[in-house]
Amino acid sequence: MIELGLARISRLLRYTPQSWRAIHVAGTNGKGTICAYLSAMLNASGVRCGRFTSPHLIDRWDCITINEQVGREDVFHAAEKLVMIRNQADSIEASEFELLTATAFEVFEREKIEIGVIEVGLGGRLDATNAMENKAVTVISKIGLDHQGFLGNTIEEIARQKAGIMRPGVPCVLDRTNPPAVRNVVEEYAKEIGTEVVLSSTESSFLDELSEKDYEPHQWENLACAYTAFHLAYTDLKSPLHRVLPAIQNMEWPGRLQTLDIRAITGRFQTVLLDGAHNIQSAEVLGSYVDKRLRSDSARVTWVLGASEGKELDGILKPLLRPTDCVAAVKFGPVDGMPWVQPMHPRDILASVSSTGVSEFQQYDAGNDLSGALRWAVTVAADGPVVIAGSLYLVSDVLRLLRDAESLKTRLLNQ
């Protein structure tokens, strides 16, 4: 269950020192990628850095990284146990995400990080992560319509919730591609509390070393946000830029336009595309990428789709599907630590698929059999492109299934 508010998390964090400075990142799309760029740059600069993003990818503790490495499982469980004891002893009744946030902050303190890069869970103003202290910079990425039931029905209302992460005297980096309505809301709130808004920028001799054509447009803008925030947060006079450049070039963020080898699951030698697009804005980005990169050789794309219950799927599918495409719909499994997240039933997904003009003869209801959905997709696609999308929770299931399949393969080969 999602319960926004800062009362419970504030009580839970009373016992956890926050001696580290923070970069707090909100937004509808791109905030996870911005966090990944930021922590990569900070780590390359010699800063002991922690990162907290959600949801987790494969294991519950992989939402926390220390110096670009997944946090130690034993440290996570020890911190989580302490947080659980405090929650029960003080009858706080914190939500699962509040417990996870408190655990992340406890891990950061134990690991003695210098800067924490924190992704907002939902919204901003009332999100559990907004209980943090010592913000050095805040970042607001591209804002669109998502989670309207919690954040408001207009882009202005949503922008106001995101702007709630700002603090007096703490600069806020705003993605320059946001529409004027968003910019006006953020700048007005900045005036109210007494801080400045810095628009993201690629006007840098350092970024001139990178080729914009090597990035998708949204990736370039995410990098602009991250680099602008890095410049504000990194105060050491010694320039680390010669180390930052390769960190940016080598940064990988799973589930975002990720090329994946699923041979261990399906036997297919060609790679597939894995992307967590789960709202209209991110679907438009994915659709543009697929049309440009994958449809050039084949008019037909085969999709494996999953979605969370309550998503506005018609709008998400419109930029993705063509009548010639084939689609398998599947339910993702239970999400560890997030029992309120429920998958949409495949028949409901396929009802929306039908509305795009895809024939029922080109559809497959895989139920909760992800492996079966992937095998159907690669069989139907033959040598054509396969794309897995619709939910970050589906991304997690695919990566977990692949890890298990590869682990089994390794064990069999070593017998």
C-alpha positions as CSV (number, residue, x, y, z in Angstrom):
1,M,0.0,0.0,0.0
2,I,1.3,3.5,-0.9
3,E,1.0,6.0,1.9
4,L,2.6,9.3,1.2
5,G,3.7,11.5,4.1
6,L,6.8,12.3,6.2
7,A,5.6,11.7,9.7
8,R,6.4,8.0,10.0
9,I,9.8,8.1,8.1
10,S,10.9,11.1,10.2
11,R,10.3,9.1,13.4
12,L,12.1,6.1,11.9
13,L,15.1,8.2,11.1
14,R,15.5,9.8,14.5
15,Y,18.2,7.3,15.4
16,T,20.1,7.3,12.1
17,P,22.7,10.1,11.7
18,Q,22.9,11.6,8.2
19,S,26.5,12.8,8.1
20,W,26.6,12.6,4.3
21,R,25.6,15.2,1.7
22,A,22.8,14.3,-0.7
23,I,21.8,14.9,-4.3
24,H,18.1,14.3,-4.5
25,V,16.6,13.4,-7.9
26,A,12.8,13.7,-8.8
27,G,10.9,13.5,-12.1
28,T,8.7,11.3,-14.1
29,N,11.3,9.9,-16.5
30,G,15.1,9.7,-16.5
31,K,15.7,10.1,-12.8
32,G,17.2,6.6,-12.4
33,T,19.5,7.2,-15.3
34,I,20.5,10.6,-13.9
35,C,21.3,8.9,-10.6
36,A,23.4,6.3,-12.4
37,Y,25.4,9.0,-14.3
38,L,25.9,11.0,-11.1
39,S,27.2,8.1,-9.0
40,A,29.5,7.0,-11.8
41,M,31.0,10.6,-12.0
42,L,31.3,10.9,-8.3
43,N,33.0,7.5,-7.9
44,A,35.4,8.3,-10.7
45,S,36.3,11.5,-8.9
46,G,37.3,9.7,-5.8
47,V,34.2,10.5,-3.8
48,R,32.9,7.7,-1.6
49,C,29.4,7.6,-3.0
50,G,26.2,5.7,-2.2
51,R,23.2,5.4,-4.5
52,F,19.6,4.5,-3.7
53,T,17.1,3.9,-6.5
54,S,13.9,1.9,-6.8
55,P,12.6,-0.5,-7.6
56,H,15.3,-3.1,-7.1
57,L,16.4,-5.0,-10.2
58,I,17.0,-8.6,-9.1
59,D,17.6,-8.8,-5.4
60,R,16.0,-6.4,-2.8
61,W,19.4,-5.1,-1.7
62,D,20.6,-4.2,-5.2
63,C,18.7,-0.9,-4.9
64,I,21.6,0.3,-2.8
65,T,25.1,0.7,-4.3
66,I,28.4,1.8,-2.7
67,N,31.1,3.0,-5.1
68,E,29.2,1.5,-8.0
69,Q,29.0,-1.9,-6.4
70,V,25.8,-3.5,-5.1
71,G,25.7,-3.1,-1.4
72,R,26.7,-6.1,0.7
73,E,23.8,-8.4,1.5
74,D,24.9,-8.9,5.1
75,V,25.2,-5.2,5.7
76,F,21.7,-4.6,4.2
77,H,20.1,-7.3,6.3
78,A,21.7,-6.0,9.5
79,A,20.6,-2.5,8.8
80,E,17.1,-3.7,7.9
81,K,16.8,-5.7,11.0
82,L,17.7,-2.7,13.2
83,V,15.1,-0.5,11.3
84,M,12.4,-3.2,11.8
85,I,13.1,-3.3,15.5
86,R,12.8,0.5,15.8
87,N,9.6,0.4,13.8
88,Q,8.0,-2.2,16.1
89,A,9.4,-0.7,19.3
90,D,8.0,2.7,18.6
91,S,4.8,1.4,17.0
92,I,5.5,3.6,13.9
93,E,3.7,1.3,11.4
94,A,5.9,2.5,8.6
95,S,5.2,1.5,5.0
96,E,7.5,-1.0,3.1
97,F,9.1,1.9,1.1
98,E,9.7,3.9,4.3
99,L,11.4,0.9,5.9
100,L,13.5,0.5,2.8
101,T,14.5,4.1,2.7
102,A,15.5,4.1,6.4
103,T,17.5,0.9,5.7
104,A,19.3,2.6,2.8
105,F,20.2,5.6,5.0
106,E,21.4,3.3,7.8
107,V,23.6,1.5,5.2
108,F,25.0,4.8,4.0
109,E,25.9,5.8,7.5
110,R,27.6,2.4,8.2
111,E,29.5,2.6,4.9
112,K,30.7,6.2,5.8
113,I,29.8,7.6,2.4
114,E,30.5,11.2,1.5
115,I,27.7,11.9,-1.0
116,G,24.4,10.0,-1.4
117,V,22.5,10.0,-4.7
118,I,18.9,9.4,-3.9
119,E,16.1,8.8,-6.4
120,V,12.6,9.8,-5.3
121,G,10.2,6.9,-5.0
122,L,6.9,8.7,-5.9
123,G,6.3,12.4,-6.4
124,G,8.7,14.3,-4.2
125,R,7.1,16.6,-1.5
126,L,5.7,13.7,0.6
127,D,8.0,10.9,-0.6
128,A,9.9,9.1,2.2
129,T,13.2,10.1,0.7
130,N,12.4,13.8,1.3
131,A,13.0,13.3,5.0
132,M,16.7,13.4,4.3
133,E,19.0,16.1,5.6
134,N,22.0,17.9,4.2
135,K,20.9,18.3,0.5
136,A,23.7,19.7,-1.7
137,V,21.7,19.8,-4.9
138,T,18.3,18.8,-6.1
139,V,17.4,17.6,-9.6
140,I,14.1,17.6,-11.4
141,S,14.1,15.5,-14.6
142,K,11.5,15.5,-17.4
143,I,8.0,15.6,-16.0
144,G,5.0,14.0,-17.6
145,L,1.6,12.5,-16.6
146,D,2.0,9.4,-14.3
147,H,0.6,8.4,-10.9
148,Q,-2.2,10.9,-11.3
149,G,-4.1,9.3,-8.4
150,F,-1.4,10.4,-6.0
151,L,0.1,13.5,-7.6
152,G,-2.7,15.3,-9.4
153,N,-4.3,15.3,-12.8
154,T,-2.4,18.1,-14.5
155,I,1.2,18.6,-15.3
156,E,1.3,21.7,-13.1
157,E,0.0,19.8,-10.1
158,I,2.5,17.0,-10.6
159,A,5.3,19.6,-11.1
160,R,4.4,21.2,-7.7
161,Q,4.8,17.8,-6.0
162,K,8.2,17.2,-7.6
163,A,9.3,20.7,-6.7
164,G,8.7,19.8,-3.0
165,I,12.2,18.3,-2.8
166,M,13.7,21.8,-3.1
167,R,15.3,23.4,-0.1
168,P,16.2,27.1,0.7
169,G,19.6,28.0,-0.6
170,V,20.1,24.6,-2.3
171,P,20.4,24.9,-6.1
172,C,17.9,22.9,-8.2
173,V,18.8,21.6,-11.6
174,L,15.8,21.4,-13.9
175,D,15.8,19.5,-17.2
176,R,15.7,22.2,-19.8
177,T,13.4,20.2,-22.1
178,N,10.5,20.5,-19.7
179,P,7.5,22.6,-21.1
180,P,7.0,26.2,-19.9
181,A,4.2,25.1,-17.6
182,V,6.6,22.9,-15.6
183,R,9.3,25.5,-15.6
184,N,6.9,28.2,-14.3
185,V,5.8,26.1,-11.4
186,V,9.3,25.1,-10.4
187,E,10.7,28.6,-10.7
188,E,7.8,30.1,-8.8
189,Y,8.3,27.7,-5.9
190,A,12.0,28.4,-5.9
191,K,11.2,32.1,-5.4
192,E,8.9,31.2,-2.5
193,I,11.5,29.2,-0.6
194,G,14.6,31.2,-1.6
195,T,16.7,29.2,-3.9
196,E,17.7,29.2,-7.6
197,V,16.8,27.0,-10.5
198,V,19.7,26.0,-12.8
199,L,18.6,24.8,-16.2
200,S,20.5,21.7,-17.4
201,S,23.2,22.5,-20.0
202,T,25.5,20.8,-22.4
203,E,27.5,24.0,-22.9
204,S,30.8,22.5,-21.6
205,S,34.2,21.8,-23.1
206,F,34.1,18.5,-21.2
207,L,30.9,17.4,-22.9
208,D,32.4,18.5,-26.2
209,E,34.6,15.4,-25.8
210,L,31.4,13.2,-26.2
211,S,29.5,12.8,-29.5
212,E,25.8,13.7,-29.1
213,K,25.0,11.3,-32.0
214,D,26.1,8.4,-29.8
215,Y,23.2,9.1,-27.5
216,E,19.4,9.0,-27.9
217,P,18.0,12.5,-27.3
218,H,16.6,11.7,-23.9
219,Q,19.9,10.1,-22.8
220,W,21.8,13.2,-23.8
221,E,19.4,15.4,-21.8
222,N,19.7,13.0,-18.8
223,L,23.5,13.4,-19.0
224,A,23.1,17.2,-19.2
225,C,21.1,17.1,-15.9
226,A,23.6,14.8,-14.2
227,Y,26.7,16.8,-15.3
228,T,25.1,20.1,-14.3
229,A,24.3,18.7,-10.8
230,F,27.8,17.1,-10.6
231,H,29.4,20.5,-11.2
232,L,27.3,22.0,-8.4
233,A,28.0,19.2,-5.9
234,Y,31.6,18.4,-6.5
235,T,33.5,21.1,-4.7
236,D,37.1,19.8,-4.8
237,L,39.4,22.2,-6.6
238,K,41.3,19.4,-8.3
239,S,39.7,18.6,-11.7
240,P,38.8,14.9,-12.1
241,L,37.4,15.3,-15.6
242,H,39.9,13.0,-17.2
243,R,38.5,10.2,-15.0
244,V,34.9,11.2,-15.4
245,L,34.8,10.9,-19.2
246,P,35.4,7.1,-19.3
247,A,33.0,6.6,-16.4
248,I,30.2,8.2,-18.5
249,Q,31.1,6.3,-21.6
250,N,31.1,3.0,-19.7
251,M,28.0,3.6,-17.6
252,E,25.4,0.9,-18.0
253,W,21.8,1.2,-16.7
254,P,19.9,-2.1,-17.0
255,G,16.4,-2.1,-18.4
256,R,16.8,1.1,-20.3
257,L,17.3,0.4,-24.0
258,Q,19.3,-2.6,-22.9
259,T,20.5,-5.1,-25.5
260,L,20.2,-8.5,-24.0
261,D,21.4,-12.0,-24.9
262,I,18.6,-14.5,-23.8
263,R,20.2,-17.5,-25.4
264,A,20.3,-19.3,-22.1
265,I,16.5,-19.1,-21.9
266,T,15.4,-19.5,-25.5
267,G,18.4,-20.6,-27.6
268,R,18.1,-17.5,-29.8
269,F,21.4,-16.2,-31.0
270,Q,20.2,-12.7,-31.9
271,T,19.9,-10.2,-29.0
272,V,16.7,-8.7,-27.9
273,L,15.8,-5.2,-26.6
274,L,14.8,-4.8,-22.9
275,D,13.2,-1.5,-21.7
276,G,11.2,-0.6,-18.7
277,A,9.0,2.0,-20.5
278,H,5.8,2.2,-18.4
279,N,4.2,5.5,-19.1
280,I,3.3,7.5,-22.2
281,Q,6.4,9.7,-22.2
282,S,8.8,6.8,-21.9
283,A,6.8,4.7,-24.4
284,E,7.2,7.6,-27.0
285,V,11.0,7.4,-26.5
286,L,11.0,3.6,-26.9
287,G,8.7,3.8,-29.9
288,S,11.0,6.3,-31.6
289,Y,14.0,4.2,-30.9
290,V,12.4,1.0,-32.2
291,D,11.1,2.7,-35.4
292,K,14.6,4.2,-36.0
293,R,16.8,1.3,-35.1
294,L,14.7,-1.9,-35.5
295,R,12.0,-1.4,-38.0
296,S,14.4,-0.4,-40.7
297,D,15.1,-4.1,-41.5
298,S,11.7,-5.5,-40.6
299,A,8.3,-4.0,-40.7
300,R,7.2,-6.4,-37.9
301,V,8.4,-6.3,-34.3
302,T,7.5,-9.0,-31.8
303,W,6.8,-7.7,-28.3
304,V,6.6,-9.3,-24.9
305,L,4.6,-6.9,-22.7
306,G,3.7,-6.7,-19.0
307,A,2.1,-3.9,-17.1
308,S,1.1,-2.8,-13.6
309,E,-2.6,-2.8,-12.8
310,G,-4.1,0.7,-13.3
311,K,-1.8,1.8,-16.0
312,E,-3.3,3.8,-18.9
313,L,-2.2,1.2,-21.4
314,D,-3.9,2.5,-24.5
315,G,-1.8,5.6,-24.4
316,I,1.4,3.6,-23.7
317,L,0.8,1.2,-26.6
318,K,-0.1,3.7,-29.2
319,P,3.5,4.8,-30.0
320,L,4.8,1.2,-29.8
321,L,2.6,-1.1,-31.8
322,R,1.8,-1.5,-35.5
323,P,-0.9,-3.7,-36.9
324,T,1.7,-6.1,-38.4
325,D,3.4,-6.7,-35.0
326,C,3.0,-9.8,-32.8
327,V,2.5,-9.5,-29.0
328,A,2.8,-11.9,-26.1
329,A,1.3,-10.6,-22.8
330,V,2.5,-11.9,-19.5
331,K,2.1,-11.2,-15.8
332,F,5.1,-10.3,-13.8
333,G,5.6,-12.1,-10.5
334,P,5.3,-10.8,-6.9
335,V,7.5,-7.8,-6.2
336,D,9.7,-8.5,-3.1
337,G,9.0,-5.8,-0.5
338,M,6.3,-4.1,-2.6
339,P,3.1,-6.1,-2.1
340,W,0.9,-3.3,-3.3
341,V,2.2,-3.6,-6.8
342,Q,-0.1,-5.9,-8.8
343,P,0.3,-7.0,-12.5
344,M,-2.3,-6.3,-15.1
345,H,-3.9,-9.5,-16.4
346,P,-2.7,-10.5,-19.9
347,R,-6.3,-10.5,-21.3
348,D,-6.6,-6.9,-20.3
349,I,-3.2,-6.1,-21.9
350,L,-4.3,-7.9,-25.1
351,A,-7.6,-6.0,-25.2
352,S,-5.6,-2.8,-25.4
353,V,-3.3,-4.5,-28.0
354,S,-6.3,-5.3,-30.1
355,S,-7.4,-1.6,-30.1
356,T,-4.1,-0.8,-31.9
357,G,-5.1,-3.0,-34.9
358,V,-3.0,-6.1,-34.0
359,S,-5.0,-9.2,-34.9
360,E,-5.8,-11.7,-32.3
361,F,-4.0,-14.3,-34.4
362,Q,-0.8,-12.3,-33.7
363,Q,-1.4,-12.3,-30.0
364,Y,-0.4,-14.8,-27.2
365,D,-1.7,-14.9,-23.6
366,A,1.2,-16.4,-21.7
367,G,-0.5,-16.1,-18.2
368,N,2.4,-16.0,-15.7
369,D,4.8,-18.0,-17.8
370,L,7.5,-15.6,-18.7
371,S,9.8,-18.3,-20.1
372,G,7.0,-19.5,-22.3
373,A,6.3,-15.9,-23.5
374,L,9.9,-15.4,-24.5
375,R,10.1,-18.7,-26.3
376,W,6.9,-17.9,-28.2
377,A,8.2,-14.5,-29.1
378,V,11.6,-15.7,-30.5
379,T,9.8,-18.5,-32.5
380,V,7.3,-16.1,-34.1
381,A,10.0,-13.4,-34.7
382,A,12.4,-15.8,-36.4
383,D,15.3,-13.5,-37.2
384,G,13.2,-10.3,-36.6
385,P,13.4,-7.9,-33.7
386,V,12.1,-8.8,-30.2
387,V,11.3,-6.1,-27.6
388,I,10.4,-6.7,-24.0
389,A,8.7,-3.7,-22.3
390,G,5.9,-2.3,-20.3
391,S,7.2,-2.5,-16.7
392,L,10.3,-2.3,-14.6
393,Y,9.0,-5.3,-12.7
394,L,8.9,-7.3,-15.9
395,V,12.5,-6.2,-16.5
396,S,13.4,-7.5,-13.1
397,D,11.8,-10.9,-13.8
398,V,13.6,-11.2,-17.1
399,L,17.0,-10.4,-15.6
400,R,16.3,-12.8,-12.7
401,L,15.2,-15.6,-15.0
402,L,18.3,-15.0,-17.2
403,R,20.6,-15.1,-14.2
404,D,19.1,-18.4,-13.0
405,A,19.3,-20.0,-16.4
406,E,22.9,-19.0,-16.8
407,S,23.7,-20.2,-13.3
408,L,22.1,-23.6,-14.1
409,K,24.0,-23.8,-17.4
410,T,27.3,-23.1,-15.6
411,R,26.6,-25.8,-13.0
412,L,25.8,-28.4,-15.6
413,L,28.9,-27.6,-17.6
414,N,31.1,-27.9,-14.5
415,Q,29.7,-31.3,-13.4
